[in-house]
Amino acid sequence: MLEKMKDEIELLSRHIEVARAVVDHQPIGIMKLSELLSLPSHRIRYSLHVLEQLGYIRASQEGAVATPRTLELFTHLDGDLDELIRMLESMKPGIKGR
């Protein structure tokens, strides 16, 4: 069960890394993103597809560009991650006798 959660977190991390690169280098294509992030193009393509489906990027003739939703994501990312960390921390078993 936890291995699946770890895999999902790693995938989410990659999507966020790709979204950041798009924001910083837009418009940008798959090959340039692949080179920039040292990731295979099929992984970049999948992340771009997911990000586009969720409304965080859009395709243009020049390459991927960020939408206002992406900027909102990064504005709230630290707080959202802190909330997830708190949730995970609450799942840890307490040590008895302390």
N, C-alpha and C positions, 0 to 999 in steps of 0.2 A: 504494500500500500504506500509506504513512504518513498519507495523507489520511483513510483509513478509521479508522486508529487514533486520529487527532485527533478525528474525529466521535464515536467511542465514548467517549473521555475527556470530551468536552463533555456527552454524554448522562449519563454517570456523575456528573459534577459537578452536573448539574441534579437527578438523583435524590437526591444527598446534600443539596443545598440544600432540596429539598422535605421530606426526612426531618427535617432540622434544624428547619424551620419547624413541622412537626407536633409534634415534641418540645416546642418552645417555646410553642406556642399551642393544644395539644390540649384538647378535640376541636375540629377545624377542618374546614370544608367547602371544596369546590373553588373557589367564587367568592371566598371570603375569602383562600385561598392565592394565587389568581390576582392579586388586588389587592395583597396583601402582597409578593409576589415580582415583580410587574410582568411576569408571563408569561401568555400566552393560556391559557384554560381547557382547551383540548384537550391542551396539553402537560402541564399539571398532572394532568389525568385519566390520561394515559398513565403518568406517573411514579408516581402513586398505585397504578395497576394493577400495575406492575412491583414496587413496594415491597410490595404486599399479597401477590403471588405468591411473593415471596422470604421472606415472614414478618416483615418489618420494621414493618408497620403492619397495623391491622385496621379495618374499617369499623364504625361505630356509628351509631345514629340521629342523634346530634349532629354527627357528622363523623368524620374519620380520627383514630385514636389510635395512639400508638407501642406497640410490644411490647417485652418485655425484650431481644429480639434487637437492637433499634435502639440501646439503651443500650450493649450490648456492642460494636456496630459503632463507636460514637463513642469508646468507651474505647480501642480499638485502632487507630483511624483514623490517627493520626500515625505510628505505627510501620509500619503497612501501606503508607502512602504513601511513607515514607522508603525502604522496601524496593523499591517500584516505581521510585522515582527512581534508586536505585543500579543497578537492572537497565537502565534506559534509559541512564544514564551509561556503563555498560560497553559499550554498543553504539556509542558514538562512536568514530570512527577516531582513532588516535593520530597526532600530527604527527611525521613522520620527521625525524631530524636533531636532535632535542631530547634 
